Amino acid sequence: MAPTLLIVDDHAGFRTFARALLEAEGVDVVGEAADGASAVVAAERLNPQIALVDIMLPDFDGFEVCARLTEGGRERPAVVLTSSRDASVYADRLGRSAARGFIPKDRLSRTMLLALAG
């Protein structure tokens, strides 16, 4: 069975690219969200196994989305953060977050996503 995924990014172009790439690699993209508030609602409604969340969002950042999606010790969805910036920019916050890991946008693949999401 294909893993289910919610893509959260404010750039429609990246959402389209990520969906096409990951669906071609066997991931079931069950939804998309353009901001943090929509991501939380979509995750509750769709119950994806994984959420790929951009760090820079227009309302609140990906770290806050991650905190809201994993509050109370919930393990689903597994949150993987992404950005066009290098991970070193976010190193301190990544270490303190409940995110399973970080994938640079230009290195996105099913293999990397599943390796981090567990």
N, CA, C and O atoms as a GROMACS GRO file, in nm:
protein
  472
    1MET      N    1   0.083  -0.118   0.000
    1MET     CA    2   0.000   0.000   0.000
    1MET      C    3   0.088   0.125   0.000
    1MET      O    4   0.186   0.132   0.074
    2ALA      N    5   0.055   0.222  -0.081
    2ALA     CA    6   0.134   0.344  -0.095
    2ALA      C    7   0.118   0.433   0.028
    2ALA      O    8   0.008   0.446   0.081
    3PRO      N    9   0.227   0.494   0.073
    3PRO     CA   10   0.216   0.588   0.185
    3PRO      C   11   0.134   0.710   0.145
    3PRO      O   12   0.140   0.754   0.030
    4THR      N   13   0.056   0.764   0.239
    4THR     CA   14  -0.026   0.881   0.210
    4THR      C   15   0.046   1.007   0.257
    4THR      O   16   0.114   1.007   0.359
    5LEU      N   17   0.029   1.115   0.179
    5LEU     CA   18   0.106   1.237   0.202
    5LEU      C   19   0.020   1.361   0.186
    5LEU      O   20  -0.065   1.370   0.097
    6LEU      N   21   0.045   1.458   0.275
    6LEU     CA   22  -0.010   1.593   0.263
    6LEU      C   23   0.108   1.685   0.232
    6LEU      O   24   0.208   1.684   0.304
    7ILE      N   25   0.096   1.765   0.126
    7ILE     CA   26   0.200   1.860   0.089
    7ILE      C   27   0.157   1.998   0.134
    7ILE      O   28   0.047   2.043   0.102
    8VAL      N   29   0.244   2.066   0.210
    8VAL     CA   30   0.214   2.200   0.262
    8VAL      C   31   0.320   2.297   0.214
    8VAL      O   32   0.436   2.289   0.255
    9ASP      N   33   0.280   2.388   0.125
    9ASP     CA   34   0.372   2.487   0.070
    9ASP      C   35   0.290   2.600   0.012
    9ASP      O   36   0.186   2.577  -0.049
   10ASP      N   37   0.336   2.723   0.030
   10ASP     CA   38   0.260   2.838  -0.022
   10ASP      C   39   0.282   2.862  -0.170
   10ASP      O   40   0.214   2.946  -0.229
   11HIS      N   41   0.375   2.791  -0.231
   11HIS     CA   42   0.399   2.807  -0.375
   11HIS      C   43   0.331   2.694  -0.452
   11HIS      O   44   0.369   2.577  -0.441
   12ALA      N   45   0.229   2.730  -0.528
   12ALA     CA   46   0.154   2.630  -0.605
   12ALA      C   47   0.245   2.552  -0.699
   12ALA      O   48   0.224   2.432  -0.720
   13GLY      N   49   0.344   2.618  -0.754
   13GLY     CA   50   0.437   2.552  -0.846
   13GLY      C   51   0.513   2.439  -0.778
   13GLY      O   52   0.533   2.332  -0.838
   14PHE      N   53   0.557   2.461  -0.655
   14PHE     CA   54   0.627   2.355  -0.583
   14PHE      C   55   0.532   2.242  -0.548
   14PHE      O   56   0.567   2.124  -0.558
   15ARG      N   57   0.410   2.276  -0.506
   15ARG     CA   58   0.313   2.171  -0.474
   15ARG      C   59   0.287   2.083  -0.596
   15ARG      O   60   0.280   1.961  -0.585
   16THR      N   61   0.272   2.145  -0.712
   16THR     CA   62   0.248   2.071  -0.836
   16THR      C   63   0.367   1.981  -0.869
   16THR      O   64   0.350   1.864  -0.903
   17PHE      N   65   0.487   2.037  -0.858
   17PHE     CA   66   0.610   1.961  -0.885
   17PHE      C   67   0.621   1.843  -0.788
   17PHE      O   68   0.644   1.730  -0.831
   18ALA      N   69   0.606   1.869  -0.658
   18ALA     CA   70   0.621   1.764  -0.557
   18ALA      C   71   0.518   1.654  -0.576
   18ALA      O   72   0.549   1.536  -0.565
   19ARG      N   73   0.394   1.694  -0.605
   19ARG     CA   74   0.288   1.595  -0.628
   19ARG      C   75   0.324   1.506  -0.746
   19ARG      O   76   0.318   1.383  -0.736
   20ALA      N   77   0.361   1.566  -0.859
   20ALA     CA   78   0.393   1.489  -0.979
   20ALA      C   79   0.511   1.394  -0.954
   20ALA      O   80   0.506   1.277  -0.991
   21LEU      N   81   0.615   1.444  -0.891
   21LEU     CA   82   0.734   1.364  -0.863
   21LEU      C   83   0.701   1.247  -0.772
   21LEU      O   84   0.735   1.132  -0.802
   22LEU      N   85   0.636   1.276  -0.661
   22LEU     CA   86   0.612   1.172  -0.561
   22LEU      C   87   0.504   1.073  -0.604
   22LEU      O   88   0.514   0.954  -0.573
   23GLU      N   89   0.402   1.120  -0.675
   23GLU     CA   90   0.303   1.025  -0.727
   23GLU      C   91   0.366   0.932  -0.829
   23GLU      O   92   0.333   0.813  -0.834
   24ALA      N   93   0.456   0.984  -0.912
   24ALA     CA   94   0.526   0.900  -1.010
   24ALA      C   95   0.612   0.795  -0.940
   24ALA      O   96   0.641   0.690  -0.998
   25GLU      N   97   0.653   0.823  -0.817
   25GLU     CA   98   0.735   0.730  -0.739
   25GLU      C   99   0.652   0.645  -0.644
   25GLU      O  100   0.708   0.574  -0.559
   26GLY      N  101   0.519   0.651  -0.656
   26GLY     CA  102   0.434   0.561  -0.579
   26GLY      C  103   0.381   0.613  -0.448
   26GLY      O  104   0.335   0.534  -0.365
   27VAL      N  105   0.385   0.743  -0.425
   27VAL     CA  106   0.329   0.802  -0.304
   27VAL      C  107   0.187   0.849  -0.336
   27VAL      O  108   0.163   0.905  -0.443
   28ASP      N  109   0.094   0.827  -0.245
   28ASP     CA  110  -0.045   0.870  -0.262
   28ASP      C  111  -0.062   1.008  -0.198
   28ASP      O  112  -0.078   1.019  -0.076
   29VAL      N  113  -0.058   1.112  -0.280
   29VAL     CA  114  -0.076   1.248  -0.229
   29VAL      C  115  -0.226   1.270  -0.209
   29VAL      O  116  -0.302   1.279  -0.304
   30VAL      N  117  -0.265   1.278  -0.081
   30VAL     CA  118  -0.408   1.288  -0.049
   30VAL      C  119  -0.456   1.431  -0.034
   30VAL      O  120  -0.577   1.455  -0.027
   31GLY      N  121  -0.363   1.527  -0.031
   31GLY     CA  122  -0.405   1.666  -0.020
   31GLY      C  123  -0.289   1.763  -0.024
   31GLY      O  124  -0.172   1.727  -0.016
   32GLU      N  125  -0.328   1.890  -0.036
   32GLU     CA  126  -0.232   2.000  -0.039
   32GLU      C  127  -0.288   2.113   0.047
   32GLU      O  128  -0.409   2.127   0.064
   33ALA      N  129  -0.197   2.193   0.101
   33ALA     CA  130  -0.236   2.312   0.177
   33ALA      C  131  -0.136   2.422   0.148
   33ALA      O  132  -0.017   2.395   0.129
   34ALA      N  133  -0.184   2.547   0.144
   34ALA     CA  134  -0.099   2.660   0.110
   34ALA      C  135  -0.053   2.740   0.232
   34ALA      O  136   0.027   2.832   0.218
   35ASP      N  137  -0.103   2.706   0.349
   35ASP     CA  138  -0.060   2.777   0.470
   35ASP      C  139  -0.076   2.686   0.591
   35ASP      O  140  -0.130   2.576   0.580
   36GLY      N  141  -0.029   2.732   0.705
   36GLY     CA  142  -0.030   2.650   0.824
   36GLY      C  143  -0.168   2.615   0.874
   36GLY      O  144  -0.194   2.500   0.909
   37ALA      N  145  -0.258   2.713   0.878
   37ALA     CA  146  -0.393   2.687   0.928
   37ALA      C  147  -0.464   2.582   0.842
   37ALA      O  148  -0.528   2.492   0.895
   38SER      N  149  -0.451   2.593   0.710
   38SER     CA  150  -0.512   2.495   0.620
   38SER      C  151  -0.448   2.358   0.637
   38SER      O  152  -0.516   2.255   0.624
   39ALA      N  153  -0.319   2.356   0.667
   39ALA     CA  154  -0.249   2.229   0.686
   39ALA      C  155  -0.304   2.154   0.806
   39ALA      O  156  -0.325   2.032   0.799
   40VAL      N  157  -0.327   2.224   0.916
   40VAL     CA  158  -0.379   2.160   1.036
   40VAL      C  159  -0.518   2.103   1.010
   40VAL      O  160  -0.548   1.990   1.050
   41VAL      N  161  -0.604   2.181   0.944
   41VAL     CA  162  -0.739   2.133   0.911
   41VAL      C  163  -0.732   2.013   0.816
   41VAL      O  164  -0.802   1.914   0.836
   42ALA      N  165  -0.649   2.024   0.712
   42ALA     CA  166  -0.638   1.915   0.615
   42ALA      C  167  -0.584   1.788   0.679
   42ALA      O  168  -0.632   1.678   0.647
   43ALA      N  169  -0.487   1.800   0.768
   43ALA     CA  170  -0.430   1.682   0.834
   43ALA      C  171  -0.535   1.612   0.921
   43ALA      O  172  -0.540   1.490   0.926
   44GLU      N  173  -0.618   1.691   0.988
   44GLU     CA  174  -0.724   1.631   1.071
   44GLU      C  175  -0.827   1.559   0.984
   44GLU      O  176  -0.876   1.452   1.020
   45ARG      N  177  -0.859   1.620   0.871
   45ARG     CA  178  -0.962   1.564   0.783
   45ARG      C  179  -0.910   1.443   0.704
   45ARG      O  180  -0.982   1.344   0.688
   46LEU      N  181  -0.787   1.451   0.655
   46LEU     CA  182  -0.734   1.350   0.563
   46LEU      C  183  -0.654   1.239   0.632
   46LEU      O  184  -0.639   1.130   0.577
   47ASN      N  185  -0.603   1.266   0.752
   47ASN     CA  186  -0.525   1.169   0.828
   47ASN      C  187  -0.410   1.107   0.747
   47ASN      O  188  -0.400   0.984   0.739
   48PRO      N  189  -0.323   1.190   0.687
   48PRO     CA  190  -0.212   1.135   0.609
   48PRO      C  191  -0.108   1.070   0.700
   48PRO      O  192  -0.097   1.105   0.818
   49GLN      N  193  -0.033   0.978   0.645
   49GLN     CA  194   0.076   0.917   0.720
   49GLN      C  195   0.194   1.014   0.734
   49GLN      O  196   0.264   1.014   0.836
   50ILE      N  197   0.214   1.097   0.631
   50ILE     CA  198   0.328   1.189   0.627
   50ILE      C  199   0.279   1.328   0.586
   50ILE      O  200   0.189   1.340   0.503
   51ALA      N  201   0.339   1.431   0.645
   51ALA     CA  202   0.316   1.568   0.600
   51ALA      C  203   0.451   1.628   0.562
   51ALA      O  204   0.543   1.634   0.643
   52LEU      N  205   0.462   1.671   0.437
   52LEU     CA  206   0.580   1.740   0.389
   52LEU      C  207   0.549   1.888   0.401
   52LEU      O  208   0.462   1.939   0.332
   53VAL      N  209   0.621   1.958   0.491
   53VAL     CA  210   0.584   2.094   0.529
   53VAL      C  211   0.698   2.192   0.501
   53VAL      O  212   0.808   2.176   0.552
   54ASP      N  213   0.668   2.292   0.420
   54ASP     CA  214   0.764   2.400   0.395
   54ASP      C  215   0.784   2.480   0.523
   54ASP      O  216   0.688   2.502   0.597
   55ILE      N  217   0.904   2.522   0.550
   55ILE     CA  218   0.930   2.599   0.672
   55ILE      C  219   0.875   2.740   0.661
   55ILE      O  220   0.822   2.793   0.759
   56MET      N  221   0.886   2.802   0.545
   56MET     CA  222   0.841   2.941   0.530
   56MET      C  223   0.698   2.944   0.474
   56MET      O  224   0.676   2.921   0.355
   57LEU      N  225   0.602   2.972   0.561
   57LEU     CA  226   0.461   2.980   0.522
   57LEU      C  227   0.408   3.118   0.558
   57LEU      O  228   0.466   3.186   0.643
   58PRO      N  229   0.300   3.162   0.495
   58PRO     CA  230   0.253   3.299   0.515
   58PRO      C  231   0.190   3.329   0.652
   58PRO      O  232   0.195   3.444   0.696
   59ASP      N  233   0.133   3.230   0.719
   59ASP     CA  234   0.068   3.260   0.847
   59ASP      C  235   0.156   3.222   0.965
   59ASP      O  236   0.194   3.309   1.044
   60PHE      N  237   0.189   3.096   0.980
   60PHE     CA  238   0.289   3.057   1.078
   60PHE      C  239   0.382   2.956   1.015
   60PHE      O  240   0.346   2.890   0.917
   61ASP      N  241   0.502   2.944   1.069
   61ASP     CA  242   0.605   2.867   0.999
   61ASP      C  243   0.586   2.716   1.015
   61ASP      O  244   0.502   2.670   1.093
   62GLY      N  245   0.666   2.642   0.941
   62GLY     CA  246   0.658   2.497   0.941
   62GLY      C  247   0.684   2.434   1.076
   62GLY      O  248   0.633   2.327   1.107
   63PHE      N  249   0.765   2.501   1.158
   63PHE     CA  250   0.790   2.448   1.292
   63PHE      C  251   0.663   2.452   1.377
   63PHE      O  252   0.636   2.360   1.454
   64GLU      N  253   0.586   2.559   1.362
   64GLU     CA  254   0.458   2.569   1.433
   64GLU      C  255   0.358   2.467   1.379
   64GLU      O  256   0.285   2.406   1.456
   65VAL      N  257   0.355   2.448   1.249
   65VAL     CA  258   0.268   2.345   1.190
   65VAL      C  259   0.306   2.209   1.249
   65VAL      O  260   0.219   2.132   1.290
   66CYS      N  261   0.434   2.180   1.253
   66CYS     CA  262   0.482   2.054   1.309
   66CYS      C  263   0.436   2.039   1.453
   66CYS      O  264   0.387   1.933   1.492
   67ALA      N  265   0.452   2.142   1.533
   67ALA     CA  266   0.411   2.136   1.674
   67ALA      C  267   0.262   2.108   1.686
   67ALA      O  268   0.221   2.028   1.770
   68ARG      N  269   0.183   2.172   1.604
   68ARG     CA  270   0.037   2.151   1.612
   68ARG      C  271  -0.004   2.012   1.565
   68ARG      O  272  -0.096   1.952   1.620
   69LEU      N  273   0.066   1.961   1.463
   69LEU     CA  274   0.031   1.828   1.411
   69LEU      C  275   0.075   1.716   1.504
   69LEU      O  276   0.019   1.606   1.499
   70THR      N  277   0.175   1.741   1.587
   70THR     CA  278   0.229   1.635   1.673
   70THR      C  279   0.199   1.658   1.821
   70THR      O  280   0.248   1.585   1.906
   71GLU      N  281   0.119   1.760   1.852
   71GLU     CA  282   0.092   1.789   1.993
   71GLU      C  283   0.023   1.673   2.062
   71GLU      O  284  -0.049   1.595   2.000
   72GLY      N  285   0.046   1.664   2.190
   72GLY     CA  286  -0.014   1.555   2.267
   72GLY      C  287   0.050   1.420   2.239
   72GLY      O  288  -0.008   1.316   2.270
   73GLY      N  289   0.168   1.421   2.180
   73GLY     CA  290   0.238   1.296   2.153
   73GLY      C  291   0.188   1.219   2.032
   73GLY      O  292   0.228   1.104   2.010
   74ARG      N  293   0.099   1.282   1.953
   74ARG     CA  294   0.051   1.213   1.832
   74ARG      C  295   0.168   1.183   1.740
   74ARG      O  296   0.258   1.265   1.723
   75GLU      N  297   0.166   1.066   1.681
   75GLU     CA  298   0.274   1.027   1.590
   75GLU      C  299   0.235   1.038   1.444
   75GLU      O  300   0.318   1.020   1.356
   76ARG      N  301   0.108   1.066   1.419
   76ARG     CA  302   0.064   1.074   1.281
   76ARG      C  303   0.005   1.210   1.255
   76ARG      O  304  -0.081   1.252   1.332
   77PRO      N  305   0.045   1.279   1.156
   77PRO     CA  306   0.140   1.236   1.054
   77PRO      C  307   0.285   1.255   1.100
   77PRO      O  308   0.315   1.334   1.189
   78ALA      N  309   0.373   1.179   1.036
   78ALA     CA  310   0.515   1.204   1.052
   78ALA      C  311   0.544   1.331   0.973
   78ALA      O  312   0.511   1.339   0.855
   79VAL      N  313   0.603   1.429   1.037
   79VAL     CA  314   0.629   1.557   0.971
   79VAL      C  315   0.773   1.562   0.922
   79VAL      O  316   0.867   1.540   0.998
   80VAL      N  317   0.788   1.592   0.794
   80VAL     CA  318   0.919   1.615   0.733
   80VAL      C  319   0.917   1.757   0.681
   80VAL      O  320   0.831   1.795   0.602
   81LEU      N  321   1.014   1.836   0.726
   81LEU     CA  322   1.021   1.977   0.686
   81LEU      C  323   1.104   1.991   0.559
   81LEU      O  324   1.191   1.909   0.530
   82THR      N  325   1.076   2.097   0.484
   82THR     CA  326   1.149   2.124   0.361
   82THR      C  327   1.167   2.274   0.343
   82THR      O  328   1.093   2.354   0.400
   83SER      N  329   1.266   2.310   0.265
   83SER     CA  330   1.292   2.450   0.234
   83SER      C  331   1.388   2.458   0.116
   83SER      O  332   1.459   2.362   0.086
   84SER      N  333   1.389   2.573   0.052
   84SER     CA  334   1.489   2.596  -0.052
   84SER      C  335   1.620   2.643   0.012
   84SER      O  336   1.724   2.645  -0.054
   85ARG      N  337   1.614   2.680   0.138
   85ARG     CA  338   1.735   2.719   0.212
   85ARG      C  339   1.804   2.594   0.266
   85ARG      O  340   1.743   2.488   0.278
   86ASP      N  341   1.930   2.609   0.298
   86ASP     CA  342   2.009   2.499   0.352
   86ASP      C  343   1.966   2.466   0.495
   86ASP      O  344   1.926   2.555   0.570
   87ALA      N  345   1.975   2.341   0.532
   87ALA     CA  346   1.936   2.296   0.666
   87ALA      C  347   2.014   2.366   0.776
   87ALA      O  348   1.963   2.384   0.886
   88SER      N  349   2.137   2.407   0.748
   88SER     CA  350   2.219   2.472   0.851
   88SER      C  351   2.155   2.601   0.902
   88SER      O  352   2.180   2.641   1.016
   89VAL      N  353   2.073   2.665   0.820
   89VAL     CA  354   2.003   2.787   0.861
   89VAL      C  355   1.907   2.757   0.976
   89VAL      O  356   1.881   2.842   1.061
   90TYR      N  357   1.854   2.636   0.977
   90TYR     CA  358   1.752   2.597   1.074
   90TYR      C  359   1.802   2.495   1.176
   90TYR      O  360   1.722   2.439   1.251
   91ALA      N  361   1.930   2.470   1.182
   91ALA     CA  362   1.985   2.359   1.261
   91ALA      C  363   1.934   2.357   1.405
   91ALA      O  364   1.891   2.251   1.452
   92ASP      N  365   1.938   2.469   1.475
   92ASP     CA  366   1.894   2.471   1.615
   92ASP      C  367   1.747   2.434   1.628
   92ASP      O  368   1.710   2.351   1.712
   93ARG      N  369   1.664   2.494   1.546
   93ARG     CA  370   1.520   2.468   1.554
   93ARG      C  371   1.485   2.327   1.509
   93ARG      O  372   1.394   2.265   1.565
   94LEU      N  373   1.556   2.275   1.410
   94LEU     CA  374   1.532   2.137   1.366
   94LEU      C  375   1.560   2.039   1.479
   94LEU      O  376   1.486   1.943   1.499
   95GLY      N  377   1.666   2.065   1.553
   95GLY     CA  378   1.702   1.977   1.664
   95GLY      C  379   1.600   1.976   1.776
   95GLY      O  380   1.586   1.876   1.846
   96ARG      N  381   1.529   2.084   1.793
   96ARG     CA  382   1.430   2.096   1.900
   96ARG      C  383   1.289   2.059   1.856
   96ARG      O  384   1.200   2.046   1.940
   97SER      N  385   1.266   2.043   1.727
   97SER     CA  386   1.130   2.019   1.678
   97SER      C  387   1.097   1.870   1.679
   97SER      O  388   1.185   1.785   1.693
   98ALA      N  389   0.969   1.841   1.665
   98ALA     CA  390   0.922   1.702   1.658
   98ALA      C  391   0.928   1.648   1.515
   98ALA      O  392   0.885   1.536   1.489
   99ALA      N  393   0.981   1.727   1.422
   99ALA     CA  394   0.992   1.682   1.283
   99ALA      C  395   1.085   1.562   1.274
   99ALA      O  396   1.182   1.551   1.349
  100ARG      N  397   1.054   1.472   1.183
  100ARG     CA  398   1.136   1.353   1.163
  100ARG      C  399   1.264   1.385   1.088
  100ARG      O  400   1.359   1.307   1.090
  101GLY      N  401   1.266   1.501   1.022
  101GLY     CA  402   1.385   1.537   0.948
  101GLY      C  403   1.359   1.652   0.852
  101GLY      O  404   1.254   1.715   0.855
  102PHE      N  405   1.456   1.676   0.766
  102PHE     CA  406   1.455   1.788   0.672
  102PHE      C  407   1.504   1.739   0.537
  102PHE      O  408   1.603   1.666   0.528
  103ILE      N  409   1.434   1.781   0.432
  103ILE     CA  410   1.478   1.753   0.294
  103ILE      C  411   1.485   1.885   0.219
  103ILE      O  412   1.385   1.958   0.212
  104PRO      N  413   1.601   1.919   0.162
  104PRO     CA  414   1.606   2.037   0.076
  104PRO      C  415   1.512   2.015  -0.044
  104PRO      O  416   1.502   1.903  -0.096
  105LYS      N  417   1.444   2.120  -0.087
  105LYS     CA  418   1.347   2.105  -0.196
  105LYS      C  419   1.409   2.045  -0.321
  105LYS      O  420   1.343   1.969  -0.393
  106ASP      N  421   1.534   2.078  -0.349
  106ASP     CA  422   1.597   2.030  -0.472
  106ASP      C  423   1.646   1.885  -0.459
  106ASP      O  424   1.704   1.831  -0.554
  107ARG      N  425   1.625   1.821  -0.343
  107ARG     CA  426   1.668   1.682  -0.324
  107ARG      C  427   1.550   1.591  -0.290
  107ARG      O  428   1.569   1.476  -0.248
  108LEU      N  429   1.430   1.642  -0.308
  108LEU     CA  430   1.310   1.567  -0.273
  108LEU      C  431   1.299   1.439  -0.356
  108LEU      O  432   1.315   1.439  -0.478
  109SER      N  433   1.270   1.330  -0.286
  109SER     CA  434   1.246   1.202  -0.351
  109SER      C  435   1.167   1.114  -0.255
  109SER      O  436   1.165   1.138  -0.134
  110ARG      N  437   1.104   1.013  -0.309
  110ARG     CA  438   1.030   0.917  -0.227
  110ARG      C  439   1.126   0.849  -0.129
  110ARG      O  440   1.093   0.832  -0.012
  111THR      N  441   1.243   0.812  -0.177
  111THR     CA  442   1.339   0.742  -0.094
  111THR      C  443   1.378   0.825   0.028
  111THR      O  444   1.378   0.775   0.141
  112MET      N  445   1.410   0.952   0.006
  112MET     CA  446   1.447   1.039   0.118
  112MET      C  447   1.329   1.060   0.212
  112MET      O  448   1.344   1.055   0.334
  113LEU      N  449   1.211   1.084   0.154
  113LEU     CA  450   1.092   1.110   0.235
  113LEU      C  451   1.062   0.991   0.325
  113LEU      O  452   1.040   1.008   0.445
  114LEU      N  453   1.059   0.872   0.269
  114LEU     CA  454   1.027   0.752   0.348
  114LEU      C  455   1.135   0.717   0.447
  114LEU      O  456   1.105   0.665   0.555
  115ALA      N  457   1.260   0.743   0.414
  115ALA     CA  458   1.370   0.717   0.507
  115ALA      C  459   1.355   0.802   0.634
  115ALA      O  460   1.383   0.755   0.744
  116LEU      N  461   1.310   0.926   0.617
  116LEU     CA  462   1.294   1.014   0.732
  116LEU      C  463   1.163   0.987   0.806
  116LEU      O  464   1.158   0.989   0.929
  117ALA      N  465   1.058   0.961   0.730
  117ALA     CA  466   0.926   0.945   0.791
  117ALA      C  467   0.913   0.813   0.867
  117ALA      O  468   0.828   0.798   0.955
  118GLY      N  469   0.998   0.719   0.832
  118GLY     CA  470   0.997   0.590   0.902
  118GLY      C  471   0.883   0.508   0.863
  118GLY      O  472   0.866   0.397   0.912
   0.00000   0.00000   0.00000
